[in-house]
Amino acid sequence: MKQTFITDAAAHVDQVVTMKGWVANIRSSGSIAFIQLRDGSGFMQAVIVKSDVDEASWELVNKVTQESSVALMGTISAHPKKEGVFELQVTSIELIHIAEEYPIGNKEHGPDFLMEHRHLWLRSKKQWAILRIRDVVETAINEYLHQEHFIRTDSPIFTPNACEGTTDLFPVPYFDLGEAFLSQSGQLYIEAAIGSVGRCYDFGPVFRAEKSVTKRHLTEFWMMDAEAAFVEHDENVGLQEGLVKHIVASCLKNCTKEFEILERDVTPLQAVVDKPFTRYTYTEAIEKLHELGSDIKFGEDLGNDDEGLLTKDSDVPVFIEKWPKNIKPFYMKIDPEDSAHVLNDDLIGIEGAGEIIGGSQREDNFDLLLERIREDGLDEKEYSWYTDLRKYGSVPHSGFGIGLERMVRWMSGVAHIRECIPFPRTVNRLKP
């Protein structure tokens, strides 16, 4: 019989079905047993009454262990007391594989133990919920960008130089061509692609060799970078706000069960959908931080504490725009009204989410871009293909990048970003 998925149970009430999955838990009391079955789509209680199954099936009930894989045949019934909850009244059991003693028990385990067993920890309810939220966030990003006329044009992972002008790169020997680097952003490449398709984005893994050990840093993570021709600063900020609202609304609509499992209070997320985001210039943000007691100096980047102060009493994310030119990358366009600042923005999420998005209008003037490259001490020959873009039909254009795991961390409400990617890579972890 064709497999029926737990998530489709409502459509099969009072029908005989076959469900296949893993035994998340089992308990027995004399002539009745209960298996909590999970099949990837969800969780369901299966009820086995000794008098309703054959002798062989009942013998299997006494043999089956946690994480054993099984096929259960029976009838789906609605739970008598809980609306929207269904059970499987089992008539026969097929054992697919008996699992050995499972190393992750119901007791508390330390983070190191769980990370060493990440390949198994992923099976827990909470990790299942986070992975599903991640999928909804990814889907929402793709949906929003396509409705705004972006198409996906992915970028290379091997690059000859840095995008951000930093030295925090992972070098890789590259045949007879010398040294390449793992990409830290696909931005420069999708800037080239807008000359073909107008609006585009890439979505994939990027790599930062910073030795950061905070709850918000990974060395390998997923980034969506978007770029749009004929879009200037204000419109770019509007696109970013629209994207975040769409993601949050999609999670509120599609992740009800996952939020329940994670005990996530979703009340703060509704305001994000309903209200306009706050906007400060960098100068205004520094002034406000001083009022709130921060000792940050003008010209410094914001730390975690500063981001927390700015959003502490806000029920919506906060944009900080027009940062000092000397602390931002060479490709950002200088503010025509203030040559000491650039037309860029960072978006700080509420609830301690930290920076979610970074974006800017790009410098579209060949001479000014070349001047910035030289000012930053970069090899202009290495960027000749990039400056070429300003020779042949240059247009005003802007873009931004959103960190997938940071968005998932915010949506799921978990403390550490390492739980927001299936197999995290950090300064001190490369396995499993």
N, C-alpha and C positions, 0 to 999 in steps of 0.2 A: 504494500500500500504506500502511496506517495506520502512523504513527510509533511506534516502540518506544523507550522511554526507557532510558538507560544504567542507571539504578537498578534496572530490572526485568530486567536481562540474565540473571540466574540462572534465571529462569523460561522462557527462550527458547533454551537451549543446543541446538545442532544444528538450529536453525530459521533459515529465511531471513527476514530482517527489513529494514526501512528505518529508518535513524537519521538524524536531522537535527540539525545543530548548527554549531559554529564550530571552526575549525582553531586549536587552542592552540599547536601546534608541528608541524613537518614535517621529516623527514629522508629522504634517498634514497641508495641505493648501487647504482647500475647497474640491475639488473632487479627491485629490490624497494624499496618505500617504506613509511614508517611515519607515520601521521597520529595525533597525540593529539587526539582529538575531545572536546569538552565540549558538553553540551546543556542545562546548567542543573541537571540532576539529578545529574550526576557526570562523571567523566572515563574515557575508554576508549581503548586503542590500537587503531587500525584498520590492518590489514596489507594492502598492495596489491602483488600479484605480477604483473609485466608479462604473463606468459603466461596469467593467469587473468582478465584484463579485456580489453575491446575497445580498439581503437586510440584512439578518441576519449577514453575514460576515462583511458588512460595519458598522453595529451597534457595533460589537465587536471591530472594530478599534477604536471607540470612547470610549470604556470602558477599553481597555487594558492599563496596567501600567508597569512601568519599573520593570523588573525581573519577570513579569508574564510568565508562561510557555505556549507555544502554539504549534500547529501543523499547518504548512502552506503547502497547495498544490498549485503547479504552474509549470511554465516552466522556466528552467534555460537559461539565455541568457548571451552572452559575453558583457562586458561593451564596449560601442561604442568608448571610448577614451583611456581606460587604459588596456594595454595588461596583460593578466593573471588575470584579475579581472572579477568576474561574479556576476550576480544579479538574483533574483528570481522574476518572474512576477506572482504575486499571483492571483489565481482564487477562492480559498476558505480558510477560517480560522476556526480552531477548538481551542477553549479556554480550556486549561487543568487546569490552576489555576490562579486566579487573585491575584497578590501580593499586600500586604499592602504597605503603603508609605515607600520607601526605605530609610534607614537612611544615606547611603553614597551618597552625591550629587556630583555635578560637581565642587563645591567650594573646596578650600584647607582645608584639615583636618589635625590636628596635629598627630604625631606618636602615642601618647597614645590612642587617639580616634580610630585610624586605628587598633592598636594592640588589643584593646578591642573588635573590630568588625572583627577580623581576619577571622572568619568563613565566613564572607560576602566579606571582602576585597579581598579574593582569587579570586573572580569573575572578578576583574578589568583586563583590557587588559595587563597591565604591569606585574601583578602577574601571569596571565595566561602564559605570555611569559617566565617568570623565571621558573615556574614549568615545562614547556616543555624543556627548556635548561637543567634543572636538570635531566630530564629523558634521554636526549641525552648523558649527561656526564656519568650517570650510565651505560647506554647501551654500551658506548665506553669502559669503564673500563672492563666490562665483556668480550667484544669482544677481546680486546688486550690480556688480561690474558689467555683466552682460546687458542688464536693462539700461545702463548708462552708456552703452555703445562701445564698451571695451571688448577686445578679444584677447585670448591667451596666446602669448608668444614667449616661450620659455628661453632662459638664458643659460650660458655655459657654466659649469661648475669650476672648470679649470680656467684661470685668468692670468694674464701676464703681469698685472699690477693691482694696486689697491684702488677701490672706489672712494673710500673715505679719506684717503691720504694718511693712513696710519701704518704702523709697523706690526700691528697685532694680527698677523696673517699666518696661516699654516703653509709652509713651503713644501713643494712636492717635486722630486726629480722628474724632468719631462724629456725623455729620450735624448736626442742630440741638440735640443733647443735650449738646454739649460734648466732654469728653475721656473716652475709655475707656482701658483698659489690657489688654495681652495677659496671659492668666491665668498666675499662678505656681503655682497649685494649684486643683484642683476641690473641695477638702475641704468648704468651707462649703456648697456646693450639694448634695453627697451626704449631708451631715448633714440637710438638709431631706428628702431622698428616703427616709431610713430610717423616717420617719413613715408612709410608704406601704408600703414593701416589706421593712422590718425590717433586712436586710443588703444592702449594695450596694457597687459600686465603679465608678470610671471609669478610662479608660485612653487616654491621648492626649498630645499635645505640650503642654508648658508652657514658660514663658519667664522667664529671670532676667537682669536687666541689670547684674549684678555684673561688674566689669572684672577677672575672674579669668583667669589664663593658665596654670593648672596642668594636669597630665596628667589630672585628674579633673573638669574643668569644661567645660560647653558653655553657650551662651546659649539654645539651643533643644534640648530633650531630651524623652524620653518618660517619663511618670510614671504609675504605677498608684496611685490613692488608694482605700482601702477604709474603710468605716464600718459599724459594727454596733450595733444597739440591744440594750440589756440585757447588754452586755459591759463588764466593768470591767478595771482595769489588768492584773492577773495573767493573765486569760484572753486579753487583747489581746496580751501578750508571747508567750503560747503559740501563738496563731494565726500570728504573725510567724515564729517558729521553725519551725513546721510548713510554712509556705510556702517558706522557704529550703531546707529539707531536700527538699521535693518538687521544687523546681527543680533542685537539684544531682543528685538521683537520676535525674531525667528526662534531664539532659545526659549523665550517665554511661551511660545505657541507649541513647540515640539519637544520640550525637555521636562515636562511636568513630572514624570516618573523619576527621571534622573535627579532632579532637584530634591524630590522627596527622600531618595536614598541618601543623598549628600547632606540632608537637613539644611538646605540652602534657603535662606530667607530672600525671597525674590521681590519683596516690597520696594527696595531701593532701585531695582532695575526698571520698574514701571515709569518712574520719573525721567529716566534717561530717554525713554521713547517719547514721552509727552512734552518735554520742555526743551527750549533752545539751550545750547551749550554756552558756557561763560568764555569770554575772550579777554585776555590781558596781553598787552605788549610786554616784552621782556623787562623794560624799565618799570612798568606798572607792577609787574610781579615782584621785582626786587623790593620796591617801595612797600608793597603789602607784606612781604616776608619780614621786613624790618619792623613793621608795626606789630607783627605776630611774635616777635622775639628772636628771629633768626639772625645770625651774625654773618650771613652770606655777603660777599663783596661783589660789587658790580663787575661784570666780566667773567664771573665764575659760573660753571655749570651747576644746575640744581642737583642736590643730593636727595636721597630717599626721604630724609626728614623734611626737607623743603617742599618736596612734592606732596607729602602728607599734610603739611601745614596749609598749603594752598587749597587742598580739596577737603579738609577736615569738616568744614561747615557747609560744603556744597553738595547739593543732591544731583548735580550733573557734572560730567567731565569738564575739564578746564583746558582751553587752548592757550598756549604761551607763544606769541608770534613776534617776529622782527627782532631776532637775537643779534648780538654784536658780531660783526663780520669776522673779527680775528679769532673767534672760537668755533667757527663753522667751516665746512668744506668749501673748496674752491669753486664748485659748480653752482652755488646758490647765487641768485641774482641780487645785486645791491639795491637797496630801497632808494628809488629816485628822490624821495623826500628827505632822506637821511643817509648819507654815504657811509656812515659808520656801522650801519645795520643792514641785514639782508632780509629778503622776503621769504621767511620760512615759518614753520610752526612745529611745536611738539604738543601732543594731546595727552593729558594726564587723567587717568581714570580715577573714579571714586573708590571708596572702600579699600584703600591701600593698593590699588592695582598698579600704580606707577605709570611710567610712560608706555603708551599703547601704540601711538603713531608718531612718525616723524615725516615731515614733508616740506617742500619748498617750490617756489618758482625757480626755474633753471636760467642760468645766464645764456642768452641766445645771441649775444654779440661776439663775433670771433675775436676781435682785438682785446676786449675786456676779459674774456675767458682765458686767453693766452697770458694776459698780464697776471691773472690770479694764479695760474699754474706756476708761473715763474716766481711769484711772491712766496708760494708755498714750498719752493725748492724741489719741485717735481720735474722729472725728465720729460720735456715737452714732446720728444720723439715718441715716447711710449703712449702718449695720448693724441698722437696726430690723427688717428682715425676718428677720435671723438671730436676734436676741433674741426675736422672736415665737415661735420654735420652742420656747422655754422657757415659754411661756404656755399652750400647748395640748397637754397630754399629754406633758410632758417626762419622759424616762427616762434612767437612767445609760447612757452610750454611749461607745464608743472607736473609734479608727481609726488608720491608719498609711499611709505612702506608701513605695513602693519605686522607685528609679531604675533604669529598664530598662538604660540604657547602662552604668551602673556594675556591674550584675549581669553583663552580657555581657562587660565587660572582665575581671572576675574569672574567669568561666568559661573564657574563651578564653585568658587569660594574656598578653594583649597589653599593651604598655607604656602606650599613649596612648588615651584615650577617643574621640578623633576617628575611630578606625578602627571604632568600635562602632555607628555610625549611618551609613546610606547617604550622606547629604550633610551633613556637620557644619557647624554655625554656631558660630563663636567670635568673640571680641572683634575679631580682625583678619581674619576670613574670612566673606564672604557669597556667594561664587561657587565652583564652578558651582551 
